Amino acid sequence: MRFEVDALLFDMDGTLVDSTASVLRGWRTVSAEFPVPPALFDAVPRHGRPAVEILADLLPRELIPAAAARLDELERTDTGDVVALPGAAGLLAAAPPGRWAVVTSAGRALAGARLAAAGIDAPLLVTIDDVSRGKPDPEPFLLGAKLLGVPPQRCLVFEDAPAGLAAARAAGAATVAVATTHPAGALDADLVLADLAAVRIAAAAPHGAGPIVVTAH
C-alpha cells in the first residue's frame, strides 16, 4: 500500500517501543497497593489510554492522584527491558527531519525515560501533559499536526491500540496499525501490519519540501 502525506505521527508504547513488561509490573503493583479487585482490573481496557483516565475507572476519586504518582514513579524507574520494536529505529532514521513527531498517552517524564531506554531521540514529543483530553479524543494528534504545521488530513498515524486509532480517525488522519499488542482483527486502520519492519519511506525531503511517500505491505 502507498501513502503520500506531509507528516508522520507515531504512537510510542506498542508502536515504537516495547514496554509491555514494565507497564504490567507497574499496574500490578499499583492494583495491589491501593487495592483494585482483580476482576475489575482485568475488565478495564488500559492500553493506549492515559493512566489517570484508567485509574478513574478503577479507584475512588480521592485515591487517583496518589495512585497516578505511584504508577509514574514505578514505570519511570523500570526501563531495563524497554526496547525499540522491530523496524522502529530504521523507519525513524529514514523519516525526514522536522516532519515527524511522537504522540503518546504517557507523561513527558515517562515518555522521555522509555524513549531513552529504547535508543530513540524524538525531537518533537506530544504527551498527555500537553493536552486536556487524551486518546481516544483526537486532541493529541491534532496538536501534533499543528506543531508540525500540517493539516491533520495530511498526516499518517502509526498506532497499535484501538483508542489511538479512534483518535487518529477522528483527527482525519490516515492510519497504519501494528498488531503488537492487539489482534489484527481488533484494529480498524487503513492498513494493518505485524510491525514497522514492512514500512518504507520511498521519497521525502526535510521541512515540508514535497510529499512523504510511504510504502508498506
Backbone as JSON Lines, residues from 0, in Angstrom:
{"i":0,"aa":"M","n":[0.85,-1.18,0.0],"ca":[0.0,0.0,0.0],"c":[0.89,1.24,0.0]}
{"i":1,"aa":"R","n":[0.39,2.32,-0.57],"ca":[1.18,3.53,-0.72],"c":[0.42,4.73,-0.14]}
{"i":2,"aa":"F","n":[1.13,5.54,0.63],"ca":[0.58,6.77,1.19],"c":[1.45,7.94,0.74]}
{"i":3,"aa":"E","n":[0.82,9.06,0.41],"ca":[1.53,10.31,0.17],"c":[1.01,11.33,1.17]}
{"i":4,"aa":"V","n":[1.85,11.73,2.11],"ca":[1.44,12.59,3.21],"c":[2.49,13.67,3.42]}
{"i":5,"aa":"D","n":[2.19,14.57,4.36],"ca":[3.12,15.66,4.66],"c":[3.8,15.52,6.02]}
{"i":6,"aa":"A","n":[3.31,14.6,6.87],"ca":[3.91,14.41,8.18],"c":[3.57,13.02,8.7]}
{"i":7,"aa":"L","n":[4.4,12.54,9.62],"ca":[4.22,11.23,10.24],"c":[4.06,11.42,11.75]}
{"i":8,"aa":"L","n":[3.06,10.76,12.33],"ca":[2.81,10.82,13.77],"c":[2.86,9.4,14.32]}
{"i":9,"aa":"F","n":[3.73,9.17,15.29],"ca":[3.95,7.84,15.83],"c":[3.48,7.76,17.28]}
{"i":10,"aa":"D","n":[2.65,6.79,17.59],"ca":[2.41,6.42,18.98],"c":[3.73,5.86,19.54]}
{"i":11,"aa":"M","n":[3.82,5.76,20.85],"ca":[5.06,5.27,21.46],"c":[4.92,3.81,21.89]}
{"i":12,"aa":"D","n":[4.25,3.56,23.02],"ca":[4.18,2.22,23.58],"c":[3.43,1.27,22.65]}
{"i":13,"aa":"G","n":[4.08,0.18,22.28],"ca":[3.46,-0.81,21.41],"c":[3.61,-0.52,19.94]}
{"i":14,"aa":"T","n":[4.08,0.68,19.6],"ca":[4.3,1.05,18.2],"c":[5.79,1.21,17.93]}
{"i":15,"aa":"L","n":[6.43,2.1,18.66],"ca":[7.88,2.28,18.56],"c":[8.63,1.49,19.62]}
{"i":16,"aa":"V","n":[8.03,1.35,20.78],"ca":[8.73,0.85,21.96],"c":[7.97,-0.33,22.57]}
{"i":17,"aa":"D","n":[8.7,-1.37,22.94],"ca":[8.11,-2.49,23.68],"c":[8.34,-2.24,25.17]}
{"i":18,"aa":"S","n":[7.29,-1.8,25.84],"ca":[7.34,-1.53,27.28],"c":[6.34,-2.4,28.02]}
{"i":19,"aa":"T","n":[5.85,-3.45,27.37],"ca":[4.74,-4.23,27.92],"c":[5.04,-4.78,29.3]}
{"i":20,"aa":"A","n":[6.21,-5.37,29.49],"ca":[6.52,-5.97,30.78],"c":[6.59,-4.92,31.88]}
{"i":21,"aa":"S","n":[7.2,-3.79,31.61],"ca":[7.28,-2.71,32.59],"c":[5.9,-2.18,32.95]}
{"i":22,"aa":"V","n":[5.07,-1.98,31.93],"ca":[3.7,-1.49,32.17],"c":[2.94,-2.46,33.06]}
{"i":23,"aa":"L","n":[3.03,-3.74,32.74],"ca":[2.29,-4.73,33.51],"c":[2.77,-4.79,34.96]}
{"i":24,"aa":"R","n":[4.08,-4.72,35.16],"ca":[4.6,-4.72,36.53],"c":[4.1,-3.52,37.31]}
{"i":25,"aa":"G","n":[4.12,-2.35,36.69],"ca":[3.66,-1.15,37.38],"c":[2.2,-1.22,37.76]}
{"i":26,"aa":"W","n":[1.37,-1.63,36.8],"ca":[-0.06,-1.71,37.09],"c":[-0.38,-2.77,38.13]}
{"i":27,"aa":"R","n":[0.31,-3.89,38.1],"ca":[0.07,-4.94,39.1],"c":[0.44,-4.45,40.5]}
{"i":28,"aa":"T","n":[1.53,-3.72,40.6],"ca":[1.93,-3.19,41.91],"c":[0.91,-2.18,42.42]}
{"i":29,"aa":"V","n":[0.49,-1.26,41.58],"ca":[-0.49,-0.26,41.99],"c":[-1.81,-0.9,42.35]}
{"i":30,"aa":"S","n":[-2.25,-1.89,41.56],"ca":[-3.54,-2.53,41.83],"c":[-3.5,-3.32,43.13]}
{"i":31,"aa":"A","n":[-2.31,-3.78,43.53],"ca":[-2.19,-4.49,44.81],"c":[-2.09,-3.53,45.98]}
{"i":32,"aa":"E","n":[-1.45,-2.39,45.78],"ca":[-1.21,-1.46,46.89],"c":[-2.44,-0.66,47.25]}
{"i":33,"aa":"F","n":[-3.36,-0.45,46.33],"ca":[-4.43,0.52,46.64],"c":[-5.73,-0.03,47.27]}
{"i":34,"aa":"P","n":[-6.23,-1.17,47.09],"ca":[-6.04,-2.15,46.03],"c":[-7.21,-2.09,45.04]}
{"i":35,"aa":"V","n":[-7.06,-2.82,43.94],"ca":[-8.12,-2.93,42.93],"c":[-8.53,-4.39,42.85]}
{"i":36,"aa":"P","n":[-9.84,-4.7,42.91],"ca":[-10.27,-6.08,42.76],"c":[-9.76,-6.67,41.44]}
{"i":37,"aa":"P","n":[-9.19,-7.87,41.45],"ca":[-8.63,-8.46,40.23],"c":[-9.61,-8.51,39.06]}
{"i":38,"aa":"A","n":[-10.87,-8.82,39.34],"ca":[-11.84,-8.92,38.25],"c":[-12.04,-7.56,37.58]}
{"i":39,"aa":"L","n":[-12.07,-6.5,38.38],"ca":[-12.22,-5.15,37.82],"c":[-10.97,-4.75,37.04]}
{"i":40,"aa":"F","n":[-9.81,-5.06,37.59],"ca":[-8.55,-4.73,36.91],"c":[-8.49,-5.38,35.53]}
{"i":41,"aa":"D","n":[-8.91,-6.64,35.45],"ca":[-8.87,-7.36,34.18],"c":[-9.91,-6.85,33.19]}
{"i":42,"aa":"A","n":[-11.0,-6.27,33.7],"ca":[-12.11,-5.87,32.83],"c":[-11.92,-4.5,32.2]}
{"i":43,"aa":"V","n":[-11.09,-3.66,32.79],"ca":[-10.96,-2.28,32.31],"c":[-9.88,-2.2,31.23]}
{"i":44,"aa":"P","n":[-10.21,-1.71,30.03],"ca":[-9.19,-1.53,28.98],"c":[-8.14,-0.51,29.42]}
{"i":45,"aa":"R","n":[-6.87,-0.85,29.23],"ca":[-5.81,0.03,29.69],"c":[-4.91,0.54,28.56]}
{"i":46,"aa":"H","n":[-4.61,-0.29,27.62],"ca":[-3.58,0.09,26.64],"c":[-4.04,1.24,25.74]}
{"i":47,"aa":"G","n":[-3.16,2.24,25.61],"ca":[-3.43,3.36,24.73],"c":[-4.2,4.5,25.36]}
{"i":48,"aa":"R","n":[-4.62,4.33,26.62],"ca":[-5.38,5.37,27.31],"c":[-4.49,6.04,28.36]}
{"i":49,"aa":"P","n":[-4.74,7.31,28.69],"ca":[-3.99,7.96,29.76],"c":[-4.21,7.27,31.1]}
{"i":50,"aa":"A","n":[-3.15,7.18,31.89],"ca":[-3.23,6.47,33.16],"c":[-4.29,7.04,34.09]}
{"i":51,"aa":"V","n":[-4.42,8.36,34.14],"ca":[-5.4,8.98,35.04],"c":[-6.82,8.56,34.67]}
{"i":52,"aa":"E","n":[-7.1,8.45,33.38],"ca":[-8.43,8.03,32.95],"c":[-8.69,6.56,33.3]}
{"i":53,"aa":"I","n":[-7.67,5.73,33.18],"ca":[-7.81,4.33,33.57],"c":[-8.05,4.22,35.07]}
{"i":54,"aa":"L","n":[-7.27,4.96,35.84],"ca":[-7.43,4.92,37.3],"c":[-8.81,5.4,37.72]}
{"i":55,"aa":"A","n":[-9.4,6.31,36.96],"ca":[-10.75,6.79,37.28],"c":[-11.77,5.68,37.15]}
{"i":56,"aa":"D","n":[-11.47,4.68,36.32],"ca":[-12.36,3.52,36.18],"c":[-12.12,2.47,37.25]}
{"i":57,"aa":"L","n":[-11.04,2.62,38.01],"ca":[-10.64,1.58,38.95],"c":[-10.75,1.99,40.42]}
{"i":58,"aa":"L","n":[-10.61,3.29,40.71],"ca":[-10.47,3.73,42.09],"c":[-11.39,4.89,42.42]}
{"i":59,"aa":"P","n":[-11.7,5.08,43.71],"ca":[-12.4,6.3,44.13],"c":[-11.59,7.54,43.76]}
{"i":60,"aa":"R","n":[-12.28,8.63,43.52],"ca":[-11.63,9.85,43.04],"c":[-10.51,10.31,43.95]}
{"i":61,"aa":"E","n":[-10.69,10.2,45.26],"ca":[-9.69,10.74,46.18],"c":[-8.37,9.96,46.15]}
{"i":62,"aa":"L","n":[-8.38,8.75,45.63],"ca":[-7.16,7.95,45.57],"c":[-6.39,8.11,44.26]}
{"i":63,"aa":"I","n":[-7.01,8.73,43.28],"ca":[-6.4,8.78,41.95],"c":[-5.06,9.53,41.92]}
{"i":64,"aa":"P","n":[-4.93,10.72,42.53],"ca":[-3.63,11.42,42.46],"c":[-2.48,10.59,43.02]}
{"i":65,"aa":"A","n":[-2.7,9.97,44.17],"ca":[-1.63,9.17,44.77],"c":[-1.31,7.95,43.93]}
{"i":66,"aa":"A","n":[-2.33,7.31,43.39],"ca":[-2.11,6.13,42.56],"c":[-1.38,6.51,41.27]}
{"i":67,"aa":"A","n":[-1.75,7.64,40.69],"ca":[-1.09,8.08,39.45],"c":[0.38,8.4,39.7]}
{"i":68,"aa":"A","n":[0.67,9.06,40.81],"ca":[2.05,9.39,41.14],"c":[2.87,8.13,41.39]}
{"i":69,"aa":"R","n":[2.28,7.17,42.08],"ca":[2.98,5.91,42.35],"c":[3.25,5.15,41.05]}
{"i":70,"aa":"L","n":[2.26,5.08,40.18],"ca":[2.43,4.38,38.91],"c":[3.53,5.04,38.07]}
{"i":71,"aa":"D","n":[3.51,6.36,38.02],"ca":[4.53,7.08,37.25],"c":[5.92,6.8,37.79]}
{"i":72,"aa":"E","n":[6.06,6.81,39.11],"ca":[7.36,6.52,39.73],"c":[7.83,5.11,39.36]}
{"i":73,"aa":"L","n":[6.92,4.14,39.47],"ca":[7.28,2.76,39.16],"c":[7.73,2.61,37.72]}
{"i":74,"aa":"E","n":[6.98,3.18,36.8],"ca":[7.27,2.99,35.39],"c":[8.51,3.76,34.94]}
{"i":75,"aa":"R","n":[8.72,4.95,35.49],"ca":[9.9,5.74,35.1],"c":[11.2,5.07,35.53]}
{"i":76,"aa":"T","n":[11.15,4.32,36.62],"ca":[12.37,3.71,37.14],"c":[12.5,2.24,36.74]}
{"i":77,"aa":"D","n":[11.61,1.77,35.9],"ca":[11.62,0.36,35.48],"c":[11.69,0.3,33.96]}
{"i":78,"aa":"T","n":[12.86,0.6,33.41],"ca":[13.01,0.63,31.95],"c":[14.12,-0.31,31.47]}
{"i":79,"aa":"G","n":[14.56,-1.21,32.34],"ca":[15.68,-2.07,31.98],"c":[15.42,-2.98,30.8]}
{"i":80,"aa":"D","n":[14.16,-3.38,30.6],"ca":[13.85,-4.26,29.47],"c":[13.01,-3.56,28.4]}
{"i":81,"aa":"V","n":[12.99,-2.24,28.42],"ca":[12.29,-1.47,27.38],"c":[13.2,-1.37,26.16]}
{"i":82,"aa":"V","n":[12.68,-1.78,25.0],"ca":[13.48,-1.8,23.77],"c":[12.66,-1.26,22.61]}
{"i":83,"aa":"A","n":[13.34,-0.88,21.54],"ca":[12.66,-0.48,20.31],"c":[12.06,-1.71,19.65]}
{"i":84,"aa":"L","n":[10.88,-1.56,19.08],"ca":[10.22,-2.65,18.37],"c":[10.82,-2.82,16.98]}
{"i":85,"aa":"P","n":[10.65,-3.99,16.36],"ca":[11.22,-4.24,15.03],"c":[10.81,-3.18,14.02]}
{"i":86,"aa":"G","n":[11.79,-2.67,13.31],"ca":[11.54,-1.69,12.26],"c":[11.49,-0.26,12.72]}
{"i":87,"aa":"A","n":[11.36,-0.02,14.02],"ca":[11.17,1.35,14.51],"c":[12.39,2.22,14.27]}
{"i":88,"aa":"A","n":[13.56,1.74,14.65],"ca":[14.77,2.56,14.53],"c":[15.06,2.91,13.07]}
{"i":89,"aa":"G","n":[14.93,1.93,12.19],"ca":[15.21,2.19,10.78],"c":[14.23,3.16,10.15]}
{"i":90,"aa":"L","n":[12.96,3.02,10.52],"ca":[11.95,3.91,9.96],"c":[12.16,5.35,10.44]}
{"i":91,"aa":"L","n":[12.45,5.53,11.7],"ca":[12.69,6.88,12.21],"c":[13.95,7.49,11.62]}
{"i":92,"aa":"A","n":[14.96,6.66,11.37],"ca":[16.18,7.17,10.75],"c":[15.92,7.66,9.33]}
{"i":93,"aa":"A","n":[14.94,7.05,8.66],"ca":[14.61,7.44,7.29],"c":[13.6,8.58,7.23]}
{"i":94,"aa":"A","n":[12.92,8.85,8.35],"ca":[11.91,9.91,8.37],"c":[12.57,11.27,8.19]}
{"i":95,"aa":"P","n":[12.0,12.15,7.39],"ca":[12.64,13.45,7.14],"c":[12.61,14.34,8.38]}
{"i":96,"aa":"P","n":[13.71,14.99,8.7],"ca":[13.75,15.87,9.88],"c":[12.68,16.95,9.82]}
{"i":97,"aa":"G","n":[12.1,17.22,10.98],"ca":[11.1,18.27,11.07],"c":[9.74,17.89,10.55]}
{"i":98,"aa":"R","n":[9.55,16.6,10.21],"ca":[8.28,16.2,9.62],"c":[7.66,15.0,10.33]}
{"i":99,"aa":"W","n":[8.1,14.73,11.56],"ca":[7.51,13.64,12.31],"c":[7.53,13.97,13.8]}
{"i":100,"aa":"A","n":[6.63,13.3,14.53],"ca":[6.52,13.51,15.97],"c":[6.07,12.22,16.62]}
{"i":101,"aa":"V","n":[6.37,12.1,17.9],"ca":[5.84,11.02,18.73],"c":[4.67,11.6,19.53]}
{"i":102,"aa":"V","n":[3.54,10.9,19.49],"ca":[2.32,11.35,20.18],"c":[1.88,10.23,21.11]}
{"i":103,"aa":"T","n":[2.01,10.44,22.42],"ca":[1.81,9.36,23.38],"c":[0.84,9.74,24.49]}
{"i":104,"aa":"S","n":[0.23,8.72,25.08],"ca":[-0.64,8.92,26.24],"c":[0.15,8.96,27.54]}
{"i":105,"aa":"A","n":[1.46,8.73,27.47],"ca":[2.3,8.81,28.66],"c":[2.61,10.26,29.0]}
{"i":106,"aa":"G","n":[3.03,10.49,30.24],"ca":[3.51,11.8,30.63],"c":[4.89,12.06,30.04]}
{"i":107,"aa":"R","n":[5.33,13.32,30.08],"ca":[6.58,13.68,29.43],"c":[7.79,13.0,30.08]}
{"i":108,"aa":"A","n":[7.83,12.94,31.39],"ca":[8.98,12.31,32.04],"c":[9.05,10.82,31.73]}
{"i":109,"aa":"L","n":[7.9,10.15,31.79],"ca":[7.87,8.72,31.49],"c":[8.21,8.46,30.03]}
{"i":110,"aa":"A","n":[7.65,9.26,29.13],"ca":[7.94,9.08,27.71],"c":[9.43,9.26,27.44]}
{"i":111,"aa":"G","n":[10.02,10.28,28.05],"ca":[11.45,10.51,27.87],"c":[12.28,9.35,28.36]}
{"i":112,"aa":"A","n":[11.9,8.77,29.49],"ca":[12.64,7.64,30.05],"c":[12.55,6.42,29.13]}
{"i":113,"aa":"R","n":[11.37,6.15,28.61],"ca":[11.21,4.97,27.75],"c":[11.9,5.16,26.4]}
{"i":114,"aa":"L","n":[11.77,6.33,25.81],"ca":[12.43,6.57,24.53],"c":[13.95,6.48,24.68]}
{"i":115,"aa":"A","n":[14.47,7.03,25.77],"ca":[15.91,6.96,26.01],"c":[16.36,5.51,26.17]}
{"i":116,"aa":"A","n":[15.59,4.73,26.91],"ca":[15.93,3.32,27.11],"c":[15.95,2.56,25.8]}
{"i":117,"aa":"A","n":[15.06,2.95,24.89],"ca":[14.96,2.27,23.59],"c":[15.92,2.85,22.55]}
{"i":118,"aa":"G","n":[16.66,3.89,22.92],"ca":[17.61,4.49,21.99],"c":[16.97,5.35,20.92]}
{"i":119,"aa":"I","n":[15.81,5.94,21.23],"ca":[15.08,6.76,20.26],"c":[15.14,8.22,20.69]}
{"i":120,"aa":"D","n":[15.56,9.07,19.77],"ca":[15.58,10.51,20.0],"c":[14.41,11.13,19.25]}
{"i":121,"aa":"A","n":[13.46,11.69,19.97],"ca":[12.27,12.29,19.36],"c":[12.35,13.81,19.49]}
{"i":122,"aa":"P","n":[12.71,14.51,18.43],"ca":[12.81,15.97,18.51],"c":[11.5,16.65,18.87]}
{"i":123,"aa":"L","n":[10.37,16.07,18.45],"ca":[9.06,16.64,18.78],"c":[8.24,15.57,19.47]}
{"i":124,"aa":"L","n":[7.82,15.85,20.7],"ca":[7.12,14.89,21.53],"c":[5.85,15.52,22.09]}
{"i":125,"aa":"V","n":[4.7,14.91,21.82],"ca":[3.42,15.34,22.37],"c":[3.0,14.3,23.39]}
{"i":126,"aa":"T","n":[2.76,14.73,24.64],"ca":[2.4,13.82,25.72],"c":[1.06,14.21,26.33]}
{"i":127,"aa":"I","n":[0.61,13.4,27.27],"ca":[-0.65,13.7,27.94],"c":[-0.54,15.01,28.73]}
{"i":128,"aa":"D","n":[0.68,15.42,29.07],"ca":[0.87,16.68,29.78],"c":[0.57,17.9,28.92]}
{"i":129,"aa":"D","n":[0.5,17.7,27.61],"ca":[0.33,18.82,26.68],"c":[-1.11,19.04,26.24]}
{"i":130,"aa":"V","n":[-2.02,18.15,26.65],"ca":[-3.4,18.22,26.17],"c":[-4.37,18.14,27.34]}
{"i":131,"aa":"S","n":[-5.6,18.53,27.08],"ca":[-6.63,18.43,28.12],"c":[-7.41,17.13,28.03]}
{"i":132,"aa":"R","n":[-7.38,16.49,26.86],"ca":[-8.09,15.22,26.65],"c":[-7.17,14.27,25.89]}
{"i":133,"aa":"G","n":[-7.04,13.06,26.42],"ca":[-6.18,12.08,25.78],"c":[-6.93,11.2,24.8]}
{"i":134,"aa":"K","n":[-6.19,10.31,24.15],"ca":[-6.8,9.34,23.25],"c":[-7.86,8.54,24.02]}
{"i":135,"aa":"P","n":[-9.0,8.25,23.41],"ca":[-9.37,8.31,22.0],"c":[-9.84,9.67,21.49]}
{"i":136,"aa":"D","n":[-9.77,10.72,22.3],"ca":[-10.05,12.05,21.76],"c":[-8.95,12.41,20.75]}
{"i":137,"aa":"P","n":[-9.29,13.13,19.68],"ca":[-8.28,13.45,18.67],"c":[-7.29,14.53,19.06]}
{"i":138,"aa":"E","n":[-7.49,15.19,20.21],"ca":[-6.66,16.34,20.56],"c":[-5.16,16.07,20.47]}
{"i":139,"aa":"P","n":[-4.63,14.93,20.95],"ca":[-3.18,14.74,20.85],"c":[-2.66,14.75,19.41]}
{"i":140,"aa":"F","n":[-3.37,14.1,18.5],"ca":[-2.92,14.08,17.11],"c":[-3.15,15.43,16.43]}
{"i":141,"aa":"L","n":[-4.21,16.11,16.8],"ca":[-4.43,17.45,16.25],"c":[-3.3,18.39,16.66]}
{"i":142,"aa":"L","n":[-2.85,18.26,17.91],"ca":[-1.75,19.09,18.38],"c":[-0.45,18.73,17.66]}
{"i":143,"aa":"G","n":[-0.21,17.43,17.49],"ca":[0.98,17.02,16.77],"c":[1.03,17.58,15.37]}
{"i":144,"aa":"A","n":[-0.1,17.51,14.66],"ca":[-0.17,18.07,13.31],"c":[0.06,19.57,13.33]}
{"i":145,"aa":"K","n":[-0.54,20.25,14.3],"ca":[-0.4,21.71,14.4],"c":[1.06,22.1,14.63]}
{"i":146,"aa":"L","n":[1.73,21.39,15.51],"ca":[3.12,21.72,15.82],"c":[4.04,21.49,14.61]}
{"i":147,"aa":"L","n":[3.65,20.56,13.75],"ca":[4.41,20.31,12.53],"c":[3.99,21.22,11.39]}
{"i":148,"aa":"G","n":[2.92,22.0,11.6],"ca":[2.44,22.92,10.58],"c":[1.76,22.24,9.41]}
{"i":149,"aa":"V","n":[1.07,21.13,9.7],"ca":[0.47,20.3,8.65],"c":[-1.0,20.05,9.0]}
{"i":150,"aa":"P","n":[-1.92,20.11,8.04],"ca":[-3.31,19.72,8.32],"c":[-3.35,18.25,8.75]}
{"i":151,"aa":"P","n":[-4.18,17.91,9.73],"ca":[-4.22,16.51,10.18],"c":[-4.58,15.54,9.06]}
{"i":152,"aa":"Q","n":[-5.34,16.01,8.08],"ca":[-5.72,15.15,6.96],"c":[-4.52,14.78,6.09]}
{"i":153,"aa":"R","n":[-3.4,15.48,6.28],"ca":[-2.18,15.19,5.52],"c":[-1.14,14.46,6.36]}
{"i":154,"aa":"C","n":[-1.61,13.87,7.47],"ca":[-0.73,13.11,8.35],"c":[-1.0,11.61,8.23]}
{"i":155,"aa":"L","n":[0.03,10.82,8.46],"ca":[-0.1,9.37,8.57],"c":[0.25,8.99,10.0]}
{"i":156,"aa":"V","n":[-0.7,8.33,10.67],"ca":[-0.52,7.95,12.07],"c":[-0.2,6.46,12.15]}
{"i":157,"aa":"F","n":[0.8,6.14,12.97],"ca":[1.16,4.75,13.26],"c":[0.74,4.46,14.69]}
{"i":158,"aa":"E","n":[-0.07,3.43,14.88],"ca":[-0.66,3.12,16.19],"c":[-0.77,1.62,16.39]}
{"i":159,"aa":"D","n":[-0.95,1.22,17.65],"ca":[-1.17,-0.2,17.94],"c":[-2.44,-0.45,18.73]}
{"i":160,"aa":"A","n":[-3.11,0.61,19.19],"ca":[-4.24,0.45,20.11],"c":[-5.52,1.0,19.51]}
{"i":161,"aa":"P","n":[-6.65,0.33,19.79],"ca":[-7.93,0.85,19.3],"c":[-8.2,2.28,19.71]}
{"i":162,"aa":"A","n":[-7.84,2.66,20.94],"ca":[-8.08,4.03,21.39],"c":[-7.29,5.03,20.55]}
{"i":163,"aa":"G","n":[-6.05,4.7,20.25],"ca":[-5.23,5.59,19.44],"c":[-5.7,5.68,18.01]}
{"i":164,"aa":"L","n":[-6.13,4.55,17.46],"ca":[-6.65,4.56,16.09],"c":[-7.94,5.36,16.01]}
{"i":165,"aa":"A","n":[-8.78,5.25,17.03],"ca":[-10.01,6.06,17.05],"c":[-9.67,7.55,17.08]}
{"i":166,"aa":"A","n":[-8.65,7.91,17.86],"ca":[-8.22,9.31,17.92],"c":[-7.7,9.79,16.57]}
{"i":167,"aa":"A","n":[-6.93,8.95,15.91],"ca":[-6.37,9.33,14.61],"c":[-7.47,9.49,13.57]}
{"i":168,"aa":"R","n":[-8.43,8.57,13.55],"ca":[-9.54,8.68,12.6],"c":[-10.34,9.94,12.86]}
{"i":169,"aa":"A","n":[-10.59,10.23,14.14],"ca":[-11.36,11.43,14.48],"c":[-10.62,12.7,14.07]}
{"i":170,"aa":"A","n":[-9.29,12.64,14.05],"ca":[-8.5,13.78,13.62],"c":[-8.49,13.92,12.1]}
{"i":171,"aa":"G","n":[-8.9,12.88,11.39],"ca":[-8.92,12.91,9.94],"c":[-7.67,12.38,9.28]}
{"i":172,"aa":"A","n":[-6.79,11.73,10.06],"ca":[-5.53,11.24,9.53],"c":[-5.67,9.86,8.92]}
{"i":173,"aa":"A","n":[-4.76,9.52,8.02],"ca":[-4.63,8.15,7.54],"c":[-3.95,7.32,8.63]}
{"i":174,"aa":"T","n":[-4.18,6.01,8.62],"ca":[-3.73,5.18,9.74],"c":[-3.05,3.9,9.27]}
{"i":175,"aa":"V","n":[-1.97,3.56,9.97],"ca":[-1.33,2.26,9.86],"c":[-1.29,1.67,11.26]}
{"i":176,"aa":"A","n":[-1.83,0.46,11.41],"ca":[-1.83,-0.21,12.7],"c":[-0.8,-1.33,12.71]}
{"i":177,"aa":"V","n":[-0.16,-1.52,13.86],"ca":[0.74,-2.65,14.04],"c":[0.13,-3.57,15.1]}
{"i":178,"aa":"A","n":[0.08,-4.85,14.78],"ca":[-0.59,-5.82,15.65],"c":[0.4,-6.38,16.67]}
{"i":179,"aa":"T","n":[0.93,-5.49,17.49],"ca":[1.91,-5.88,18.5],"c":[1.28,-6.14,19.86]}
{"i":180,"aa":"T","n":[0.18,-5.48,20.14],"ca":[-0.48,-5.62,21.45],"c":[-1.93,-6.05,21.34]}
{"i":181,"aa":"H","n":[-2.49,-6.01,20.13],"ca":[-3.88,-6.42,19.9],"c":[-3.94,-7.28,18.65]}
{"i":182,"aa":"P","n":[-4.93,-8.19,18.57],"ca":[-5.08,-8.97,17.34],"c":[-5.39,-8.07,16.16]}
{"i":183,"aa":"A","n":[-4.93,-8.47,14.99],"ca":[-5.14,-7.66,13.79],"c":[-6.61,-7.37,13.57]}
{"i":184,"aa":"G","n":[-7.48,-8.32,13.87],"ca":[-8.91,-8.14,13.66],"c":[-9.54,-7.09,14.55]}
{"i":185,"aa":"A","n":[-8.84,-6.71,15.62],"ca":[-9.37,-5.69,16.54],"c":[-8.93,-4.29,16.17]}
{"i":186,"aa":"L","n":[-8.16,-4.15,15.09],"ca":[-7.57,-2.86,14.72],"c":[-8.22,-2.32,13.46]}
{"i":187,"aa":"D","n":[-8.89,-1.19,13.59],"ca":[-9.58,-0.54,12.47],"c":[-8.66,0.53,11.9]}
{"i":188,"aa":"A","n":[-7.97,0.2,10.81],"ca":[-7.0,1.12,10.22],"c":[-7.0,0.95,8.71]}
{"i":189,"aa":"D","n":[-6.39,1.91,8.03],"ca":[-6.25,1.81,6.58],"c":[-5.38,0.63,6.19]}
{"i":190,"aa":"L","n":[-4.42,0.31,7.04],"ca":[-3.53,-0.82,6.8],"c":[-3.12,-1.4,8.14]}
{"i":191,"aa":"V","n":[-3.12,-2.73,8.26],"ca":[-2.7,-3.4,9.48],"c":[-1.49,-4.28,9.15]}
{"i":192,"aa":"L","n":[-0.42,-4.12,9.93],"ca":[0.82,-4.86,9.73],"c":[1.23,-5.55,11.02]}
{"i":193,"aa":"A","n":[2.15,-6.5,10.9],"ca":[2.67,-7.16,12.1],"c":[3.52,-6.19,12.92]}
{"i":194,"aa":"D","n":[4.34,-5.39,12.25],"ca":[5.18,-4.4,12.91],"c":[5.67,-3.4,11.87]}
{"i":195,"aa":"L","n":[6.57,-2.53,12.26],"ca":[7.03,-1.48,11.35],"c":[8.11,-1.93,10.38]}
{"i":196,"aa":"A","n":[8.56,-3.17,10.49],"ca":[9.63,-3.64,9.62],"c":[9.23,-3.65,8.15]}
{"i":197,"aa":"A","n":[7.93,-3.72,7.86],"ca":[7.45,-3.76,6.48],"c":[7.24,-2.37,5.88]}
{"i":198,"aa":"V","n":[7.49,-1.32,6.64],"ca":[7.23,0.05,6.18],"c":[8.51,0.67,5.62]}
{"i":199,"aa":"R","n":[8.37,1.35,4.49],"ca":[9.49,2.03,3.87],"c":[9.11,3.47,3.53]}
{"i":200,"aa":"I","n":[10.04,4.38,3.68],"ca":[9.87,5.74,3.19],"c":[10.59,5.81,1.85]}
{"i":201,"aa":"A","n":[9.78,5.92,0.79],"ca":[10.33,5.84,-0.56],"c":[10.87,7.17,-1.04]}
{"i":202,"aa":"A","n":[10.28,8.24,-0.58],"ca":[10.74,9.56,-1.01],"c":[10.32,10.58,0.04]}
{"i":203,"aa":"A","n":[11.23,11.48,0.35],"ca":[10.91,12.52,1.33],"c":[11.99,13.58,1.31]}
{"i":204,"aa":"A","n":[11.61,14.77,1.67],"ca":[12.57,15.87,1.82],"c":[12.29,16.53,3.16]}
{"i":205,"aa":"P","n":[13.29,17.16,3.78],"ca":[13.07,17.77,5.09],"c":[12.21,19.02,5.04]}
{"i":206,"aa":"H","n":[11.53,19.25,6.15],"ca":[10.86,20.53,6.4],"c":[9.87,20.94,5.31]}
{"i":207,"aa":"G","n":[9.01,19.99,4.9],"ca":[7.88,20.35,4.06],"c":[8.13,20.45,2.59]}
{"i":208,"aa":"A","n":[9.28,20.01,2.09],"ca":[9.57,20.11,0.66],"c":[9.07,18.87,-0.07]}
{"i":209,"aa":"G","n":[7.8,18.88,-0.49],"ca":[7.24,17.76,-1.21],"c":[6.67,16.7,-0.29]}
{"i":210,"aa":"P","n":[5.88,15.79,-0.84],"ca":[5.23,14.78,-0.01],"c":[6.19,13.71,0.49]}
{"i":211,"aa":"I","n":[5.81,13.1,1.6],"ca":[6.49,11.91,2.1],"c":[5.77,10.71,1.48]}
{"i":212,"aa":"V","n":[6.49,9.89,0.75],"ca":[5.9,8.7,0.13],"c":[6.25,7.5,1.0]}
{"i":213,"aa":"V","n":[5.22,6.88,1.56],"ca":[5.39,5.74,2.46],"c":[4.79,4.51,1.79]}
{"i":214,"aa":"T","n":[5.54,3.44,1.73],"ca":[5.03,2.19,1.18],"c":[5.08,1.12,2.26]}
{"i":215,"aa":"A","n":[4.14,0.21,2.21],"ca":[4.08,-0.88,3.18],"c":[3.34,-2.04,2.55]}
{"i":216,"aa":"H","n":[3.65,-3.22,3.05],"ca":[2.98,-4.41,2.51],"c":[2.89,-5.46,3.6]}
